[in-house]
């Protein structure tokens, strides 16, 4: 791009190239970003807040408007938590045991991503495998494909809580098992996802297992109501 458009002397291009290790995929692959690599959250929150602010809003109207926006947002979170903990998913893949286990531990929003990875197993095969000490190496490729560039290597540690590491680095980046890992689980006849591949923050029990201590004078009334449904809070009087 630099050669095509003659950007060699542009200061902005030089600065961005010097910072390439902070934004280029080749450098950031394998780093955890909680499935977020852009400003989507900030932009979405700005749009949500603007929906409660009229044009020319006065200062004394600002705080009540923000309170209404936050209260509705908290109510939405409670509704989503209730739906995750009480709804039942229809199992659609052939790996029903693994899929069912995923529905019991992951929240609905995370399960959607996990389900896609499980569904992709149908197009994968284990082209070869080999022992490496106490570790087993599996090479996964697409069915009816001879392109070795699409082959992924998965390290399987059966004695270390069934821990796995895949060259696609999806688990390291997003915290969910990749389709190649699920393919190994299928090969090993596993009926549950190993706990080493379950990130606590994506589970239904992430909030209920969290203990916090907050002074009473710092807790708004609506936050206390919200906490009754989502958190076990020890309030310090």
C-alpha positions as CSV (number, residue, x, y, z in Angstrom):
1,X,0.0,0.0,0.0
2,X,2.8,2.4,0.9
3,X,4.6,1.7,-2.5
4,X,1.4,1.9,-4.5
5,X,0.3,5.2,-3.2
6,X,3.7,6.7,-2.5
7,X,3.2,7.2,1.3
8,X,6.9,6.8,2.3
9,X,7.1,10.4,3.6
10,X,3.8,10.5,5.4
11,X,4.4,10.9,9.1
12,X,1.1,9.2,10.1
13,X,2.1,6.1,8.1
14,X,5.5,6.0,9.7
15,X,4.0,6.3,13.2
16,X,1.5,3.6,12.6
17,X,4.2,1.3,11.2
18,X,6.3,1.8,14.3
19,X,3.2,0.8,16.4
20,X,2.4,-2.2,14.2
21,X,3.0,-4.6,17.2
22,X,-0.1,-3.1,18.8
23,X,-2.6,-3.5,15.9
24,X,-1.3,-5.9,13.3
25,X,-2.8,-9.4,13.4
26,X,0.5,-11.1,13.0
27,X,1.7,-9.5,16.3
28,X,-1.5,-9.6,18.4
29,X,-2.5,-13.2,17.6
30,X,-2.6,-15.3,20.7
31,X,-3.3,-12.4,23.1
32,X,-6.5,-12.3,25.1
33,X,-9.0,-9.5,24.0
34,X,-12.2,-11.0,25.4
35,X,-13.6,-11.2,21.9
36,X,-13.2,-7.4,21.4
37,X,-10.6,-5.8,19.2
38,X,-12.3,-2.5,18.3
39,X,-14.2,0.4,19.9
40,X,-17.6,-1.4,19.5
41,X,-18.4,-1.4,23.2
42,X,-17.7,2.4,23.5
43,X,-19.6,3.2,20.4
44,X,-22.5,1.0,21.4
45,X,-22.7,2.6,24.9
46,X,-22.5,6.1,23.4
47,X,-25.4,5.3,21.1
48,X,-27.4,3.8,24.0
49,X,-26.9,6.9,26.2
50,X,-27.7,9.3,23.4
51,X,-31.1,7.7,23.1
52,X,-32.0,9.1,26.6
53,X,-30.7,12.6,26.0
54,X,-32.8,15.0,24.1
55,X,-31.3,17.7,21.9
56,X,-30.5,20.8,24.1
57,X,-30.9,18.8,27.4
58,X,-30.3,21.0,30.4
59,X,-27.8,20.2,33.1
60,X,-30.4,19.4,35.8
61,X,-32.1,17.0,33.4
62,X,-28.9,15.2,32.6
63,X,-28.4,13.1,35.8
64,X,-32.0,11.8,35.9
65,X,-31.7,10.8,32.3
66,X,-28.5,9.0,32.9
67,X,-30.0,7.2,35.9
68,X,-32.9,6.0,33.8
69,X,-30.5,4.7,31.1
70,X,-28.4,2.8,33.7
71,X,-31.4,1.4,35.5
72,X,-32.8,0.0,32.2
73,X,-29.4,-1.3,31.3
74,X,-29.2,-3.1,34.7
75,X,-32.7,-4.5,34.2
76,X,-31.7,-5.8,30.8
77,X,-28.6,-7.6,32.3
78,X,-30.9,-9.2,34.9
79,X,-33.3,-10.4,32.2
80,X,-30.4,-11.9,30.2
81,X,-29.0,-13.6,33.3
82,X,-32.4,-15.1,34.1
83,X,-32.8,-16.3,30.5
84,X,-29.3,-17.9,30.5
85,X,-30.0,-19.7,33.8
86,X,-33.5,-20.9,33.1
87,X,-33.8,-21.4,29.3
88,X,-33.1,-24.7,27.5
89,X,-31.4,-24.9,24.1
90,X,-32.3,-27.3,21.3
91,X,-29.4,-29.5,20.5
92,X,-28.6,-29.4,16.8
93,X,-25.1,-30.9,16.4
94,X,-24.0,-34.6,16.4
95,X,-21.9,-34.0,19.5
96,X,-24.9,-33.7,21.7
97,X,-23.1,-34.6,25.0
98,X,-20.5,-31.8,24.5
99,X,-23.1,-29.4,23.2
100,X,-25.4,-30.1,26.2
101,X,-22.5,-29.6,28.6
102,X,-21.8,-26.3,26.9
103,X,-25.4,-25.1,27.5
104,X,-25.1,-25.8,31.2
105,X,-21.9,-23.9,31.8
106,X,-21.8,-21.0,29.3
107,X,-24.0,-18.0,29.2
108,X,-26.4,-17.7,26.2
109,X,-24.3,-15.1,24.3
110,X,-21.1,-17.1,24.7
111,X,-22.8,-20.4,23.9
112,X,-23.7,-19.0,20.5
113,X,-20.0,-18.8,19.7
114,X,-19.2,-22.1,21.2
115,X,-22.0,-23.8,19.3
116,X,-20.5,-22.5,16.0
117,X,-17.2,-24.1,16.9
118,X,-18.9,-27.5,17.7
119,X,-20.9,-27.3,14.5
120,X,-17.6,-26.9,12.4
121,X,-16.3,-30.3,13.7
122,X,-18.4,-32.0,11.0
123,X,-16.1,-30.7,8.3
124,X,-12.8,-31.6,10.1
125,X,-10.7,-34.8,10.2
126,X,-7.6,-35.8,12.1
127,X,-5.1,-36.3,9.3
128,X,-2.4,-37.7,11.6
129,X,-1.3,-37.9,15.2
130,X,1.9,-38.7,17.1
131,X,3.0,-39.1,20.7
132,X,5.5,-36.6,22.2
133,X,6.4,-37.8,25.7
134,X,3.3,-37.4,27.9
135,X,1.8,-35.1,25.2
136,X,0.0,-36.1,22.1
137,X,0.1,-34.1,18.9
138,X,-3.0,-34.0,16.6
139,X,-3.0,-32.5,13.1
140,X,-6.4,-31.4,12.0
141,X,-7.4,-30.5,8.5
142,X,-10.6,-30.1,6.5
143,X,-12.3,-33.1,5.0
144,X,-11.2,-33.8,1.4
145,X,-8.5,-31.1,1.5
146,X,-4.9,-31.7,0.6
147,X,-3.8,-28.1,1.4
148,X,-1.3,-28.4,4.3
149,X,-1.5,-24.7,4.9
150,X,-5.0,-25.3,6.4
151,X,-3.7,-27.9,8.8
152,X,-3.7,-27.0,12.5
153,X,-1.6,-28.6,15.2
154,X,-3.2,-29.3,18.6
155,X,-1.2,-30.3,21.7
156,X,-3.2,-32.5,24.0
157,X,-2.1,-33.1,27.6
158,X,-4.2,-36.0,28.9
159,X,-2.5,-36.0,32.3
160,X,-2.8,-32.3,32.8
161,X,-6.5,-31.9,33.2
162,X,-7.0,-32.7,29.5
163,X,-5.4,-29.3,28.6
164,X,-5.1,-28.4,24.9
165,X,-3.2,-25.8,22.9
166,X,-4.0,-25.2,19.3
167,X,-2.0,-23.3,16.7
168,X,-5.1,-21.3,15.7
169,X,-4.9,-19.6,19.1
170,X,-8.6,-19.0,19.3
171,X,-8.7,-20.0,23.0
172,X,-5.9,-17.7,23.8
173,X,-7.6,-14.8,22.0
174,X,-11.2,-15.3,22.8
175,X,-11.3,-17.8,25.7
176,X,-13.5,-20.4,24.0
177,X,-12.4,-23.8,22.7
178,X,-11.9,-23.9,18.9
179,X,-13.4,-26.5,16.5
180,X,-10.0,-28.3,16.4
181,X,-10.1,-28.8,20.2
182,X,-13.7,-30.1,19.9
183,X,-12.5,-32.5,17.2
184,X,-9.9,-33.9,19.6
185,X,-12.7,-34.3,22.3
186,X,-14.7,-36.2,19.7
187,X,-11.7,-38.4,18.9
188,X,-11.1,-39.1,22.6
189,X,-14.8,-39.8,23.2
190,X,-15.2,-37.0,25.8
191,X,-18.7,-36.2,27.0
192,X,-17.8,-33.0,28.8
193,X,-15.6,-30.0,28.0
194,X,-12.4,-30.1,30.2
195,X,-12.4,-27.5,33.0
196,X,-9.0,-26.3,31.7
197,X,-10.8,-25.1,28.6
198,X,-13.6,-23.3,30.4
199,X,-12.9,-19.6,31.1
200,X,-14.6,-18.6,34.4
201,X,-15.7,-15.2,33.1
202,X,-17.9,-16.8,30.3
203,X,-19.8,-19.1,32.7
204,X,-23.2,-18.7,34.2
205,X,-21.7,-18.9,37.7
206,X,-19.2,-16.1,37.2
207,X,-21.3,-13.6,39.1
208,X,-22.8,-15.8,41.7
209,X,-19.3,-17.0,42.8
210,X,-17.9,-13.5,43.1
211,X,-17.7,-12.1,46.7
212,X,-17.3,-8.3,47.1
213,X,-17.3,-5.9,50.0
214,X,-18.9,-2.5,49.4
215,X,-19.6,0.3,52.0
216,X,-23.3,0.9,52.3
217,X,-23.0,4.7,51.7
218,X,-21.5,3.9,48.2
219,X,-24.3,1.6,47.0
220,X,-27.3,3.2,45.2
221,X,-30.7,1.7,46.0
222,X,-31.2,0.4,42.5
223,X,-27.7,-1.3,42.6
224,X,-28.8,-3.2,45.8
225,X,-31.9,-4.4,44.0
226,X,-29.8,-5.5,41.1
227,X,-27.3,-7.3,43.3
228,X,-30.0,-9.4,44.8
229,X,-30.4,-11.2,41.5
230,X,-26.8,-11.2,40.3
231,X,-24.2,-11.0,43.1
232,X,-23.7,-12.2,46.6
233,X,-22.5,-8.9,48.2
234,X,-21.4,-8.6,51.8
235,X,-22.3,-5.0,52.6
236,X,-20.1,-3.4,55.3
237,X,-22.3,-1.3,57.6
